[in-house]
Amino acid sequence: MENNKKTKTTPTVQRRGHGPGGGMGMKPEKAKNFGGTLKRLFAYLSKKIYLIIFVLVLAIASTIFQIVTPKILGRATTEIFAGVQKGMDLIGQGETITELPIDFEKITQIILLVIILYLGSALFNFIQQFVMTRVSQNTVYEMRKDLKEKMNRVPIKYYDTHSNGDIMSRAINDMDNVAGTLQQSLTQLITSVVQFVGVLVMMLTISWQLTLVAIATVPLSLVVVMIIAPKSQKYFATQQKSLGLLNNQVEETYGGHTVVKSFNHQEADIKDFEVENENLYISGWKAQFISALIMPMMNFIKNLGYVFVAVLGGIKVANGQMNLGDVQAFLQYTNQFSQPITQIASLMNTIQSTVASAERIFEVLDEEEMVNKPSGLSVEENSPYKVAFENVQFGYNEQAPLMTDFSLNVSSGEMVAIVGPTGAGKTTLINLLERFYDVTGGSIRYEGKDTRDIGQNDLRSHFSMVLQDTWLFTGSIYDNILYGRQEATEEEVYQAARAAHVDDFVRKLPNGYKTVLNEEASNISQGQRQLITIARAFLANPDVLILDEATSSVDTRTEILIQKAMGTLLKHRTSFVVAHRLSTIRDADNIIVMDHGSIVETGTHDNLMAKNGFYADLYNSQFAKGPVIEG
């Protein structure tokens, strides 16, 4: 089925803070069912469970190597200090020494061990990042594949009730959000927890008193986050709202720039832009400024603890209660102690946002599918009709049925025109014919067989459709026509183009059939776009051709040429023509006049005009002269 048109959308983007706070002050989107969604997400990961366990082991080993190195390195400082102190004692005893009695061999061994540990940590970190990248991308690949397959199984009703922007946001932005978190945040969360526990253990092995001093700064850091973060969340929410409004305004203005200039609305649009831009600026700088306060305040608190540890540690060294190297190692641990806490706090927001994204994806995967329910009706052998509607009942809403007892028989090769006012059920008839929706009662038969007993793809292979609104993809004109039947030969493409009067204007273009259409196909006229879609339908060579006011966008001369071409191409082919301009269906074999989902009149144009009924009123209203307005 032809889509109405390409629509540019502005999908929701999960933005993160750019300041030193790393987005800690941003309010994440929360999942409705956090536990259930997380469980389903891990079900995808469980297919690579052995690699995940391997990654976690590497992450833990890498973190442990980083944790133990400060204490080992502190031994070198202790050895140097002990050698210097011993040398001073010898000098104090009156001995003459040429060099300080420092054990450089032991110090070299310690430094080599530290280098090996750091290299091992870096190597493990590289391997686990490499493996986790493959795991995350494979996981999201599986999710994308499932989503793609699901989108082919959901009924057209889903697309009718969900905007293109929402679907694109789930398929692209939410998928990217999940991929980024699986690749980085999962291992980062593990390493942060291991680092926090490991650093705490190492600090306790050195001095429990100094550990208490370091831990005392943690509640102060949490207080800072609890006070500042909620304030920044309010401004981040305002910033996101202003950003969305500004994006919509810019897209609307530039998308309709011709209309804007035609009505001299440039200045008014610029003023509207400046107002919204000012709102975004005010909320943006406040959000970033307040969020950026978090890290400086936490660093200040951390430095206070650092000072207290240094002073207390110095006193202990002076009193001979601690080695100098242990104090040096402890000071390094003090710097490392608050880092995992900050990372975990930031990761909680990221994980919440990711689970919310995963939930949006799973919502699509849980959508009801259009299942093939056998009709239970026997096949009518040698049916005289190509298509038959038998007492069809249908309604988009069960409480408001549109068709209650619709019947129509269409013979092979017959041209059936469907006319009626807006909401009469013309498009619904086509939707039911192609099984975009299934009937709730009665039967639709194709060559004697109920369409519910025919696979959707198999059924639609017999149909081709051209809608009033064109749909062309980015690519050459040749490829757009070939889209109708991929196995068609080059000559068949040209023949279809000539039949639809496409060949004339295409060969006048600089690149001919190789001319690449842009995203909106705006480098050719609306009428030319319509002709290309008609050529594509002709190339498909269907048993049944559906035309929904296919010539509405072409000029009168081209319309006449297309009508003549259709007369030849529609021979021996069943066709349904949804018509708004009744002058285009005068030669139809049968005209079906619909109103409120029911057939009110049938017959040829001349017969219906002679009846002087509903059809005659519609026809005459299109050609009636309007009142003369005197100036």
MOCORKA-V197094 format. One record per backbone hydrogen bond with DSSP energy under -1.0 kcal/mol. CO is the residue of the C=O (numbers start at 0). NH is the residue of the N-H. Records with the same first field share a line. If there is no record, write none. Layout:
BEGIN
CO: NH + NH
END
This chain:
BEGIN
12: 14
18: 21
20: 23
22: 25
32: 36
33: 37
34: 38
35: 39
36: 40
37: 41
38: 42
39: 43
40: 44
41: 45
44: 47
45: 48
47: 51
48: 52
49: 53
50: 54
51: 55
52: 56
53: 57
54: 58
55: 59
56: 60
57: 61
58: 62
59: 63
60: 64
61: 65
62: 66
63: 67
64: 68
67: 71
68: 72
69: 73
71: 74
72: 76
73: 77
74: 78
75: 79
76: 80
77: 81
78: 82
79: 83
80: 84
81: 85
82: 86
83: 87
84: 88
85: 89
86: 90
87: 91
88: 92
89: 94
90: 93
99: 101
101: 103
102: 106
103: 107
104: 108
105: 109
106: 110
107: 111
108: 112
109: 113
110: 114
111: 115
112: 116
113: 117
114: 118
115: 119
116: 120
117: 121
118: 122
119: 123
120: 124
121: 125
122: 126
123: 127
124: 128
125: 129
126: 130
127: 131
128: 132
129: 133
130: 134
131: 135
132: 136
133: 137
134: 138
135: 139
136: 140
137: 141
138: 142
139: 143
140: 144
141: 145
142: 146
143: 147
144: 148
145: 149
146: 150
149: 152 + 153
152: 369
154: 157
155: 159
156: 160
162: 166
163: 167
164: 168
165: 169
166: 170
167: 171
168: 173
171: 175
172: 176
173: 177
174: 178
175: 179
176: 180
177: 181
178: 182
179: 183
180: 185
183: 187
184: 188
185: 189
186: 190
187: 191
188: 192
189: 193
190: 194
191: 195
192: 196
193: 197
194: 198
195: 199
196: 200
197: 201
198: 202
199: 203
200: 204
202: 206
206: 210
207: 211
208: 212
209: 213
210: 214
211: 215
213: 216
214: 217
216: 220
217: 221
218: 222
219: 223
220: 224
221: 225
222: 226
223: 227
224: 228
227: 231
228: 232
229: 233
230: 234
231: 235
232: 236
233: 237
234: 238
235: 239
236: 240
237: 241
238: 242
239: 243
240: 244
241: 245
242: 246
243: 247
244: 248
245: 249
246: 250
247: 251
248: 252
249: 253
250: 254
251: 255
253: 256
255: 259
256: 260
257: 261
258: 262
259: 264
260: 263
264: 268
265: 269
266: 270
267: 271
268: 272
269: 273
270: 274
271: 275
272: 276
273: 277
274: 278
275: 279
276: 280
277: 281
278: 282
279: 283
280: 284
281: 285
282: 286
283: 287
284: 288
285: 289
286: 290
287: 291
290: 293
292: 296
293: 297
294: 298
295: 299
296: 300
297: 301
298: 302
299: 303
300: 304
301: 305
302: 306
303: 307
304: 308
305: 309
306: 310
307: 311
308: 312
309: 313
310: 314
311: 315
312: 316
313: 317
314: 318
315: 320
316: 319
322: 326
323: 327
324: 328
325: 329
326: 330
327: 331
328: 332
329: 333
330: 334
331: 335
332: 336
337: 341
338: 342
339: 343
340: 344
341: 345
342: 346
343: 347
345: 349
346: 350
347: 351
348: 352
349: 353
350: 354
351: 355
352: 356
353: 357
354: 358
355: 359
356: 360
357: 361
358: 362
359: 363
360: 364
361: 365
363: 366
368: 370
370: 372
385: 446
386: 409
387: 444
388: 407
389: 442
391: 405
392: 439 + 440
393: 401 + 402
396: 399
402: 393
405: 391
407: 388
409: 385 + 386
410: 413
413: 574
414: 588 + 589
415: 576
416: 591
417: 578
418: 593
420: 423
423: 596
424: 428
425: 429
426: 430
427: 431
428: 432
429: 433
430: 435 + 436
440: 392
442: 389
443: 450
444: 387
445: 448
447: 379
448: 445
449: 452
450: 453
454: 458
455: 459
456: 460
458: 461
459: 462
461: 543
463: 545
465: 547
474: 516
475: 479
476: 480
477: 481
478: 482
480: 483
481: 484
484: 487
488: 492
489: 493
490: 494
491: 495
492: 496
493: 497
494: 498
495: 499
496: 501 + 502
497: 500
501: 505
502: 506
505: 508
508: 511
510: 513
511: 514
512: 477
514: 476
517: 520
524: 528
525: 529
526: 530
527: 531
528: 532
529: 533
530: 534
531: 535
532: 536
533: 537
534: 538
535: 539
537: 540
542: 573
543: 463
544: 575
545: 465
546: 577
548: 551
550: 553
554: 558
555: 559
556: 560
557: 561
558: 562
559: 563
560: 564
561: 565
562: 566
563: 567
564: 568
565: 569
567: 570
569: 572
573: 544
574: 415
575: 546
576: 417
577: 548
580: 583
581: 584
584: 587
589: 416
591: 418
592: 599 + 600
594: 597
597: 594
600: 592
602: 590
603: 607
604: 608
605: 609
606: 610
612: 616
613: 617
614: 618
615: 619
616: 620
END
